[in-house]
Every structure is written in C-alpha cells, then in structure tokens.
Amino acid sequence: MSELMTISYRSLARLREPSSQLQAILEESRQRNDELGVTGILLFDGTYFMQTIEGPVEATASVFARIVEDGRHDDVVPFGVAKIAKRAFPDWTMELIGPEVTADIVPDMEEFDFTDRRLRLVHKAVKKIAA
Ligand SMILES: Cc1cc2nc3c(=O)[nH]c(=O)nc-3n(C[C@H](O)[C@H](O)[C@H](O)COP(=O)(O)O)c2cc1C
C-alpha cells in the first residue's frame, strides 16, 4: 500500500457567484479525488476556506499544487502537512461543511492558530457532526 499524507490550508475565497462556483468546485474535486484516491473536507464560512486533503503522497501533493494555483481563492496558507498511517475522512471524496457549521467549529478563521492540536480539534468536531 502506498504511503499516505495529509495537507491542510486556509485561504481567502474569491467567488463572484458563491453557490454555483462552490458547486462546481465540489463536482470537480469529487471526480478528481475519486480517481486519485484523495479524500477530505472543505470548510467554508462565507469568506475563508479551510481544507484538508489526504491520500497517497504523490496524488495529494499534486492535487494541492493545482489547488494553490486556482483563481477562485488566494492567500493559501498551508499547515498540518504530515505523513499519516490512516485517513481521518476515508469515506469522503470531498465533504463541504457550510457557513453555519463552519462558523461554529472555526469562529476565528481570520486569525486561526495553525497548530496541529487545533487542527485535530477541528477534525474531531467535523466527525462528530457527521456521526
Ligand atoms: C477551495 C478549493 C478547493 C479545491 N479542492 C480540490 C480538491 O480537493 N481536489 C481537486 O482535484 N481539485 C480541487 N479544487 C480544484 C482545483 O483547484 C482545480 O481546479 C481542479 O483540480 C482542476 O484542475 P485542472 O483544471 O488543472 O484539471 C479546489 C479548488 C478550490 C478553489
């Protein structure tokens, strides 16, 4: 089995038509991620994105490289980059967490403290909502 890695980032959304553009992002992401064996979550609070992608090292790194170049957001700040033994979100090719829930889980997107501990708490909260 190939080695797994995880990458998270926070970015500033640049969406002119948020609902249709979000839908397009999700459709592209799910199709591509499914092909590459990448899974994860995308939080959107109406202003900022926070995303975690995870999967085989090369696939995950190449997806992230494309995401960084995407004009639908900018100011991408990566954090929580690590090799992992198992996935946090094995069942989600890309799960969108909308503004209401995101504001609950991450009320401080603008000044989010990019620590591993904080990221673990965010992941835990997302899983709890899904359970
Ligand atoms: C916030 C955000 C999250 C994204 N997440 C993913 C993702 O998880 N997987 C993916 O393949 N593309 C994702 N994309 C889309 C990529 O940036 C890119 O448009 C897509 O992979 C198609 O790339 P291509 O035009 O080079 O084929 C995301 C884009 C944005 C703005």
The ligand as an SDF file (V2000), in Angstrom:
LIG
                    3D

 31 33  0  0  0  0  0  0  0  0999 V2000
  -11.2320   25.8450   -2.3300 C   0  0  0  0  0  0  0  0  0  0  0  0
  -10.8970   24.8670   -3.4100 C   0  0  0  0  0  0  0  0  0  0  0  0
  -10.7810   23.5150   -3.1130 C   0  0  0  0  0  0  0  0  0  0  0  0
  -10.4730   22.5840   -4.1060 C   0  0  0  0  0  0  0  0  0  0  0  0
  -10.3410   21.2660   -3.7870 N   0  0  0  0  0  0  0  0  0  0  0  0
   -9.9810   20.3780   -4.7360 C   0  0  0  0  0  0  0  0  0  0  0  0
   -9.8040   19.0050   -4.4230 C   0  0  0  0  0  0  0  0  0  0  0  0
   -9.9760   18.5570   -3.2840 O   0  0  0  0  0  0  0  0  0  0  0  0
   -9.4540   18.1670   -5.4290 N   0  0  0  0  0  0  0  0  0  0  0  0
   -9.2840   18.5910   -6.7170 C   0  0  0  0  0  0  0  0  0  0  0  0
   -8.9560   17.7870   -7.5840 O   0  0  0  0  0  0  0  0  0  0  0  0
   -9.4570   19.8770   -7.0430 N   0  0  0  0  0  0  0  0  0  0  0  0
   -9.8040   20.7760   -6.0930 C   0  0  0  0  0  0  0  0  0  0  0  0
  -10.0000   22.0880   -6.4230 N   0  0  0  0  0  0  0  0  0  0  0  0
   -9.9730   22.4450   -7.8600 C   0  0  0  0  0  0  0  0  0  0  0  0
   -8.5670   22.5880   -8.3920 C   0  0  0  0  0  0  0  0  0  0  0  0
   -8.0410   23.8160   -7.9520 O   0  0  0  0  0  0  0  0  0  0  0  0
   -8.5770   22.5120   -9.9290 C   0  0  0  0  0  0  0  0  0  0  0  0
   -9.4340   23.4750  -10.4510 O   0  0  0  0  0  0  0  0  0  0  0  0
   -9.0510   21.1710  -10.4120 C   0  0  0  0  0  0  0  0  0  0  0  0
   -8.2590   20.1720   -9.8380 O   0  0  0  0  0  0  0  0  0  0  0  0
   -8.9740   21.0470  -11.9400 C   0  0  0  0  0  0  0  0  0  0  0  0
   -7.6640   21.2550  -12.3360 O   0  0  0  0  0  0  0  0  0  0  0  0
   -7.2590   21.2850  -13.8800 P   0  0  0  0  0  0  0  0  0  0  0  0
   -8.0590   22.3940  -14.4930 O   0  0  0  0  0  0  0  0  0  0  0  0
   -5.7900   21.5350  -13.8690 O   0  0  0  0  0  0  0  0  0  0  0  0
   -7.6500   19.9370  -14.4130 O   0  0  0  0  0  0  0  0  0  0  0  0
  -10.2950   23.0340   -5.4440 C   0  0  0  0  0  0  0  0  0  0  0  0
  -10.4080   24.3910   -5.7370 C   0  0  0  0  0  0  0  0  0  0  0  0
  -10.7150   25.3030   -4.7440 C   0  0  0  0  0  0  0  0  0  0  0  0
  -10.8420   26.7590   -5.0780 C   0  0  0  0  0  0  0  0  0  0  0  0
  1  2  1  0
  2  3  1  0
  2 30  2  0
  3  4  2  0
  4  5  1  0
  4 28  1  0
  5  6  2  0
  6  7  1  0
  6 13  1  0
  7  8  2  0
  7  9  1  0
  9 10  1  0
 10 11  2  0
 10 12  1  0
 12 13  2  0
 13 14  1  0
 14 15  1  0
 14 28  1  0
 15 16  1  0
 16 17  1  0
 16 18  1  0
 18 19  1  0
 18 20  1  0
 20 21  1  0
 20 22  1  0
 22 23  1  0
 23 24  1  0
 24 25  2  0
 24 26  1  0
 24 27  1  0
 28 29  2  0
 29 30  1  0
 30 31  1  0
M  END
$$$$
